[in-house]
Amino acid sequence: MNSTEFWNEKKKEFEVRIINNPFICHKDLNNLEKVILRKFHGRRLNNAKEELGITKIRYSSMPKKVLDERIQRLKDYVRKNPKSTSSTIIKFDHYIFLKVYKRNMSKLREESGIEKLFCDDLISYLADNPWI
């Protein structure tokens, strides 16, 4: 098997995985899949999904089950890491933190069952006012 055949085979496996799970995120990909994404689709998972005929997923069109699952994973992450900052939470799940919680750490911690920190309001205020 030469390298062209190998990469074409891996590309087909990657495309089948995306078709079977259209809600896959970039962080769910392994290193080989990231290489395939970079090699064939220009580093953009949305481009790969678009080429495969998967429509762009918006917040309002995301199934409630998937949305609730991602919110629950984020809450579990915050419970396990109570001193996590907004930047580490954004690395864990950028979409849910920005769209659902709107960068509000105190709301996220409150819903996760962690007591409120003094600096939460200040951080939320600074995040909402980028000119400061």
Backbone as CSV, one residue per row, in Angstrom:
resi,resn,N_x,N_y,N_z,CA_x,CA_y,CA_z,C_x,C_y,C_z
1,MET,0.852,-1.173,0.000,0.000,0.000,0.000,0.902,1.242,0.000
2,ASN,0.700,2.097,-0.990,1.510,3.313,-1.018,0.844,4.403,-0.174
3,SER,1.523,5.513,-0.035,1.037,6.560,0.873,-0.274,7.183,0.393
4,THR,-0.472,7.287,-0.911,-1.713,7.871,-1.428,-2.911,7.003,-1.053
5,GLU,-2.766,5.695,-1.213,-3.843,4.773,-0.859,-4.123,4.828,0.647
6,PHE,-3.055,4.900,1.442,-3.208,4.979,2.894,-4.018,6.213,3.287
7,TRP,-3.625,7.379,2.750,-4.315,8.615,3.120,-5.754,8.635,2.616
8,ASN,-5.998,8.076,1.443,-7.372,8.016,0.935,-8.241,7.114,1.808
9,GLU,-7.666,6.005,2.265,-8.403,5.098,3.157,-8.723,5.778,4.488
10,LYS,-7.721,6.468,5.061,-7.936,7.176,6.327,-8.940,8.317,6.157
11,LYS,-8.926,8.965,5.006,-9.885,10.041,4.730,-11.310,9.480,4.705
12,LYS,-11.487,8.328,4.081,-12.814,7.696,4.031,-13.287,7.325,5.435
13,GLU,-12.391,6.779,6.268,-12.757,6.440,7.649,-13.151,7.689,8.433
14,PHE,-12.411,8.765,8.224,-12.697,10.036,8.880,-14.071,10.568,8.460
15,GLU,-14.362,10.507,7.163,-15.642,11.000,6.663,-16.805,10.169,7.190
16,VAL,-16.619,8.865,7.299,-17.663,8.004,7.860,-17.920,8.374,9.320
17,ARG,-16.855,8.667,10.060,-17.018,9.063,11.469,-17.790,10.373,11.591
18,ILE,-17.501,11.319,10.718,-18.215,12.604,10.756,-19.678,12.419,10.374
19,ILE,-19.939,11.614,9.367,-21.321,11.380,8.948,-22.102,10.694,10.056
20,ASN,-21.493,9.738,10.751,-22.175,9.032,11.837,-22.385,9.904,13.069
21,ASN,-21.535,10.908,13.268,-21.652,11.794,14.421,-21.488,13.244,13.958
22,PRO,-22.558,13.880,13.447,-22.438,15.248,12.926,-22.175,16.297,14.004
23,PHE,-22.339,15.953,15.280,-22.114,16.907,16.363,-20.701,16.817,16.924
24,ILE,-19.816,16.160,16.201,-18.440,16.002,16.664,-17.755,17.371,16.690
25,CYS,-16.911,17.572,17.688,-16.168,18.827,17.843,-14.703,18.579,17.506
26,HIS,-13.978,19.657,17.312,-12.550,19.544,16.992,-11.791,18.864,18.133
27,LYS,-12.201,19.127,19.387,-11.497,18.525,20.524,-11.742,17.017,20.631
28,ASP,-12.767,16.498,19.945,-13.050,15.065,19.973,-12.199,14.278,18.966
29,LEU,-11.456,14.974,18.121,-10.656,14.310,17.101,-9.321,13.851,17.676
30,ASN,-8.836,12.721,17.184,-7.499,12.283,17.591,-6.457,12.927,16.678
31,ASN,-5.186,12.703,16.926,-4.122,13.374,16.182,-4.132,13.020,14.693
32,LEU,-4.375,11.767,14.357,-4.410,11.368,12.955,-5.561,12.068,12.233
33,GLU,-6.701,12.161,12.888,-7.847,12.837,12.265,-7.589,14.327,12.087
34,LYS,-6.848,14.941,13.010,-6.485,16.354,12.842,-5.544,16.540,11.653
35,VAL,-4.648,15.567,11.440,-3.752,15.625,10.279,-4.563,15.497,8.996
36,ILE,-5.523,14.590,8.981,-6.389,14.414,7.810,-7.192,15.685,7.559
37,LEU,-7.690,16.276,8.614,-8.450,17.514,8.488,-7.580,18.616,7.896
38,ARG,-6.361,18.722,8.360,-5.437,19.741,7.857,-5.052,19.462,6.403
39,LYS,-4.854,18.191,6.081,-4.376,17.807,4.749,-5.456,17.951,3.676
40,PHE,-6.697,17.591,4.003,-7.741,17.550,2.983,-8.778,18.675,3.091
41,HIS,-8.933,19.264,4.252,-10.021,20.231,4.433,-9.555,21.594,4.955
42,GLY,-8.296,21.858,4.930,-7.799,23.163,5.333,-8.020,23.509,6.787
43,ARG,-7.908,22.533,7.689,-8.000,22.705,9.150,-9.390,23.039,9.673
44,ARG,-10.380,23.119,8.851,-11.704,23.525,9.320,-12.653,22.341,9.294
45,LEU,-13.140,21.984,10.470,-14.080,20.875,10.582,-15.393,21.227,9.894
46,ASN,-15.785,22.500,9.966,-17.021,22.922,9.301,-16.918,22.765,7.786
47,ASN,-15.730,22.995,7.218,-15.551,22.783,5.775,-15.747,21.311,5.432
48,ALA,-15.195,20.432,6.259,-15.345,18.994,6.021,-16.818,18.590,6.109
49,LYS,-17.514,19.118,7.104,-18.934,18.790,7.251,-19.739,19.318,6.075
50,GLU,-19.398,20.522,5.618,-20.104,21.127,4.495,-19.897,20.309,3.221
51,GLU,-18.667,19.841,2.996,-18.383,19.021,1.827,-19.133,17.691,1.868
52,LEU,-19.409,17.194,3.065,-20.125,15.924,3.207,-21.634,16.109,3.220
53,GLY,-22.096,17.354,3.104,-23.527,17.622,3.029,-24.207,17.765,4.373
54,ILE,-23.442,17.969,5.427,-24.012,18.161,6.753,-24.232,19.654,6.944
55,THR,-25.455,20.026,7.270,-25.766,21.446,7.429,-25.114,21.993,8.680
56,LYS,-24.869,23.287,8.668,-24.223,23.940,9.804,-25.149,23.869,11.008
57,ILE,-24.585,23.493,12.152,-25.356,23.321,13.372,-25.362,24.635,14.127
58,ARG,-26.531,25.122,14.393,-26.667,26.353,15.152,-27.170,26.023,16.550
59,TYR,-27.048,26.989,17.434,-27.460,26.808,18.820,-28.921,26.395,18.911
60,SER,-29.780,27.060,18.140,-31.209,26.779,18.230,-31.574,25.435,17.607
61,SER,-30.746,24.943,16.664,-31.084,23.689,16.007,-30.392,22.475,16.647
62,MET,-29.563,22.713,17.653,-28.902,21.594,18.319,-29.944,20.821,19.134
63,PRO,-29.997,19.518,18.973,-30.982,18.744,19.738,-30.802,18.941,21.238
64,LYS,-31.913,18.986,21.942,-31.885,19.245,23.377,-31.049,18.207,24.115
65,LYS,-31.115,16.969,23.680,-30.352,15.911,24.340,-28.851,16.188,24.263
66,VAL,-28.378,16.591,23.091,-26.951,16.885,22.907,-26.563,18.118,23.701
67,LEU,-27.408,19.147,23.661,-27.144,20.375,24.400,-27.071,20.102,25.901
68,ASP,-28.036,19.351,26.427,-28.036,19.020,27.860,-26.816,18.191,28.247
69,GLU,-26.411,17.291,27.367,-25.238,16.459,27.643,-23.973,17.320,27.734
70,ARG,-23.827,18.276,26.818,-22.649,19.141,26.844,-22.665,20.080,28.054
71,ILE,-23.848,20.569,28.420,-23.955,21.415,29.615,-23.577,20.615,30.847
72,GLN,-24.044,19.375,30.920,-23.733,18.524,32.064,-22.247,18.214,32.142
73,ARG,-21.601,17.962,30.990,-20.159,17.724,30.990,-19.394,18.939,31.491
74,LEU,-19.860,20.136,31.095,-19.198,21.360,31.553,-19.382,21.537,33.056
75,LYS,-20.577,21.266,33.571,-20.817,21.368,35.019,-19.953,20.364,35.784
76,ASP,-19.833,19.142,35.273,-18.984,18.140,35.910,-17.525,18.585,35.925
77,TYR,-17.090,19.196,34.840,-15.714,19.695,34.772,-15.491,20.771,35.833
78,VAL,-16.457,21.658,36.003,-16.317,22.734,36.993,-16.346,22.164,38.407
79,ARG,-17.163,21.135,38.642,-17.193,20.499,39.967,-15.848,19.844,40.294
80,LYS,-15.227,19.211,39.304,-13.942,18.550,39.526,-12.805,19.559,39.661
81,ASN,-12.957,20.721,39.020,-11.920,21.763,39.044,-12.540,23.070,39.528
82,PRO,-12.818,23.190,40.819,-13.545,24.375,41.313,-12.777,25.687,41.180
83,LYS,-11.471,25.622,41.047,-10.689,26.858,40.907,-10.368,27.166,39.447
84,SER,-11.089,26.531,38.538,-10.829,26.768,37.121,-11.221,28.196,36.733
85,THR,-10.483,28.728,35.797,-10.744,30.086,35.329,-11.544,30.038,34.039
86,SER,-11.969,31.202,33.585,-12.756,31.239,32.353,-11.939,30.753,31.157
87,SER,-10.643,31.001,31.147,-9.825,30.552,30.011,-9.718,29.022,29.960
88,THR,-9.624,28.363,31.114,-9.576,26.896,31.102,-10.938,26.313,30.750
89,ILE,-11.991,26.983,31.155,-13.330,26.510,30.804,-13.574,26.689,29.318
90,ILE,-13.089,27.774,28.753,-13.232,27.986,27.309,-12.478,26.906,26.547
91,LYS,-11.322,26.486,27.046,-10.582,25.410,26.391,-11.353,24.101,26.461
92,PHE,-12.098,23.892,27.555,-12.853,22.641,27.706,-14.068,22.623,26.773
93,ASP,-14.906,23.656,26.826,-16.069,23.729,25.936,-16.402,25.192,25.664
94,HIS,-15.790,25.705,24.636,-15.909,27.108,24.253,-17.365,27.474,23.935
95,TYR,-18.020,26.609,23.173,-19.366,26.889,22.673,-20.384,27.056,23.806
96,ILE,-20.457,26.109,24.696,-21.458,26.141,25.768,-21.191,27.305,26.711
97,PHE,-19.925,27.533,27.043,-19.604,28.616,27.979,-19.996,29.974,27.403
98,LEU,-19.754,30.181,26.112,-20.074,31.480,25.524,-21.550,31.634,25.187
99,LYS,-22.170,30.598,24.661,-23.560,30.720,24.207,-24.571,30.550,25.342
100,VAL,-24.384,29.570,26.188,-25.367,29.291,27.236,-25.126,30.170,28.459
101,TYR,-23.874,30.220,28.897,-23.580,30.964,30.129,-23.103,32.395,29.870
102,LYS,-22.853,32.722,28.612,-22.436,34.074,28.225,-21.277,34.596,29.069
103,ARG,-20.278,33.743,29.288,-19.055,34.046,30.057,-19.329,34.379,31.517
104,ASN,-20.435,33.974,32.038,-20.804,34.293,33.410,-20.337,33.158,34.327
105,MET,-19.163,33.337,34.930,-18.588,32.305,35.802,-19.451,32.064,37.034
106,SER,-19.999,33.115,37.601,-20.777,32.938,38.826,-22.026,32.100,38.558
107,LYS,-22.666,32.314,37.412,-23.853,31.520,37.072,-23.480,30.055,36.863
108,LEU,-22.371,29.833,36.178,-21.906,28.457,35.940,-21.560,27.765,37.251
109,ARG,-20.827,28.444,38.117,-20.460,27.841,39.398,-21.693,27.606,40.267
110,GLU,-22.625,28.538,40.242,-23.841,28.386,41.045,-24.635,27.165,40.590
111,GLU,-24.795,26.999,39.275,-25.530,25.842,38.752,-24.761,24.537,38.962
112,SER,-23.450,24.627,39.091,-22.639,23.433,39.330,-22.594,23.048,40.801
113,GLY,-23.079,23.938,41.678,-23.103,23.638,43.105,-21.848,24.060,43.837
114,ILE,-21.112,25.004,43.285,-19.891,25.503,43.919,-20.185,26.886,44.464
115,GLU,-19.677,27.158,45.671,-19.967,28.448,46.273,-19.318,29.576,45.487
116,LYS,-19.974,30.705,45.492,-19.569,31.860,44.709,-18.292,32.485,45.275
117,LEU,-17.404,32.846,44.379,-16.170,33.521,44.767,-16.343,35.020,44.616
118,PHE,-15.610,35.792,45.369,-15.711,37.244,45.328,-15.377,37.799,43.943
119,CYS,-14.395,37.201,43.287,-13.932,37.761,42.021,-14.814,37.383,40.834
120,ASP,-15.787,36.482,40.998,-16.625,36.064,39.887,-17.368,37.229,39.248
121,ASP,-17.953,38.104,40.068,-18.694,39.223,39.511,-17.772,40.165,38.751
122,LEU,-16.591,40.388,39.267,-15.634,41.261,38.613,-15.196,40.682,37.273
123,ILE,-14.925,39.388,37.234,-14.506,38.742,35.985,-15.628,38.797,34.961
124,SER,-16.874,38.544,35.391,-18.005,38.609,34.470,-18.189,40.022,33.945
125,TYR,-18.017,41.010,34.818,-18.158,42.406,34.414,-17.091,42.774,33.382
126,LEU,-15.868,42.345,33.618,-14.795,42.641,32.673,-15.001,41.927,31.330
127,ALA,-15.539,40.709,31.379,-15.795,39.975,30.144,-16.899,40.632,29.328
128,ASP,-17.888,41.195,30.004,-18.996,41.844,29.303,-18.617,43.224,28.784
129,ASN,-17.576,43.842,29.332,-17.164,45.190,28.940,-15.739,45.151,28.414
130,PRO,-15.554,44.820,27.133,-14.192,44.649,26.610,-13.387,45.937,26.540
131,TRP,-14.016,47.088,26.610,-13.274,48.341,26.516,-12.568,48.710,27.811
132,ILE,-12.820,47.982,28.897,-12.163,48.271,30.183,-10.780,47.666,30.175
